[in-house]
Amino acid sequence: MTYLREAQTAIPLSKEAPRDARRWLRGSGVVPIELDDLATLLVSELVSNSVVHSGLAAPEAVSVHVAAFPGGIRVEVVDAGMGFRDLARRGDRSFGLRIVEDTSARWGHAEHPTRVWFELTVPS
C-alpha cells in the first residue's frame, strides 16, 4: 500500500510512555481530526501493554509508526517483548486489546518482535 503521509518515533519505556505516545501521535500531522481522539486512545492502550507486558524496562523503547492512506490511518506499535503466547494459550485478551478489536476497522499482531497494529477509517 502507498501511504500519503507517515511518521515514526521511539518512546522510552516508562510509566510516561502512553502519555508520550498520545502527545507524539497528536503532533505527528498524520492523523485526520476525525480520528484523533480514537487513535490516541488506542495507541495509549497498545503502548500501555508494552510497558506492562513486554518485560522490558528503560532504556528500552517502544516504536510507534503511523501512516495515512486514502480514507484512514494505520498505527503500529512494536516492542522487543515476548509476544502473545501466554494470551493465546489462555484464550485471554487484555481490556486494551478488546478496545482495539471493538473500535478499529482492522487490527492484528505478530511476534519477534511483538508488533500490534490497527487501522481506522474516516467515517463517511
N, C-alpha and C positions, 0 to 999 in steps of 0.2 A: 504494500500500500504506500502511496505517496502522501507524505504529510505536508500540510500547509505551513505550519509553524511547529517548532518543538524546542524544548529546553530540558536540561538535566542538572542535577546537583547531588552532592554527597552531604549528608547531615550526620554529625556525630551522634552515636547512640547515647542518649541520656534521658532523664525524665522530661527535659525540654524539647526533645526531638519531635513529638507530634505537633507542638505549637510552632516550632521552626518550620516544619513541613507545610503547615497551613499558610504561614506568612509567605514562604517562598512560592507556593503554588499561586496564591492570590497576586503576587507581584511578578509572576512569570510572563504575563502578557499573552498567554496561550489560551486560557480558559474563557469561553464566552460568558458574559454576565449571567445568562440564563442558567448556567450550570455551576456557577461559582460556589454557592452555598453547599450543594450536594457534593461537589468534587472535593471541597475542603474537608467536609465531614468524613468522606470515605478515605481520603489519603491519611487523615488523622488516625482512623481506625487501623489501617494497614501498618502505619509506622508504629503505632502503639503495640501492635502484635509483634513487630520486630524487636522492640525494646523489651517486651515481657517474655517472649518465647524463643528468641534466637539463641540465647545462652551466651551472647557476646556482651562485651562492655566497652566503654570508651577506652581507647581512642578509635575503636571500630566505628564504621559508618554504615548508614543505610543509603542506598542510591534511589533517587526519585526521578523519573522521566515522565514528561507529559508531552503529548503530541496532538495537534488538531488535525482532523480530517474533515472533509465536507460533511457538515451536519453533526459533528460531535468531537469528542476527545477520547484519548486512551491514556491512562495513567498506570505506570508500572513501578512497583516498589521491590527492591532487591536487597537481600542481606545474605551474609555468609552462614546463616544458621542451618539447622539440620533438616528443615523442610517439614512436611506434613505427615510423616509416617505414623506418629502416635495418634494424631487426629483421625486419620483414615482407619486405623486399626480399631479405634473405639467408636467409629461412626459419629464422631463429635465435631462440632464446629464452634468456634468462639462466637460470642454475640456480635463482635465486629464483622466477622465474615458473613454472618446471617444478614446484617445490614447491607453489606456489599452485594450479596446474592439477591436480596429482595429489591434493591433500588437501582441497580445498574442494568444496562441493556444486555451486557455480556460480561463475564469475568472468568478467570481461570488461574491456575498456578502450575509451577514446575519446581523441580528441586535441583540442587547442586549448581549454582547457589539457589536459595529459596527466592522465588520470583512470583509475585502475585500482581495481577493486573485487572483493571476494569475499564469498560467503555461506557460512556454516557452519550446520549443523543439529545440534540436540542429539540424541545417539544415543538410540534407543529401547530 
